[in-house]
Amino acid sequence: MRHRILEFLLLTPPFLLAITFHEFAHGYAAFRLGDTTARDAGRLSMNPLRHLDPIGVIAFFIVKIGWARPVPVNPARLNNPARDMLYVSLAGPAANLLLAAASAAVLRMLALTAGILPQSFVYPAVNMAAASVWINIVLAVFNLVPIPPLDGSELLMRILPADLARGYARLAPFGFIILLVLFYTGILPRLLAPFLNLADQLVRASL
């Protein structure tokens, strides 16, 4: 029980930062490209409470994959909808990769100062930074899976011919079920495994 509580305390801050920055990046990209929907809805914020999806949080602590409520975007209000939606969709995963790199840099600094700073600070900080590397890489890759409502589905729809894109969009109501099937059949874990190994290598290289 103590182990589970410690794991919860160490994983919660980097997970909340990862999903919050991900959604903020979507909203900020849309805002910069002409759509104020996220700002008007109060979602252009780094406050995690504005982005939390209870099911996504529970899923993270059960299966180690989670998500937030998608930031609202109105493509019709973008300067160039066809092009700009690609940028908006890529902004979230890009933000997570940026956080992963920053977390690896923090981890390296902590490793270099391990003999100077007190262990009561270094131990949780190292574990949080390492978790942040792992969480952000997984979140970036997971969101690029082309299943609605993940960012990858938006990217795929933008490059498909119009008739195929309309047919593909009909999968949206079943996206969560499809993701569950992919997870429990082992397909999704196998897809993510190389990137988990990459995260582990990055953490080891930073220590």
Summary of the structure (lengths in Angstrom):
residues: 207
radius of gyration: 18.1
end to end distance: 28.3
largest distance: 61.8
contacts: 637
relative contact order: 0.12
helix: 76%
strand: 1%
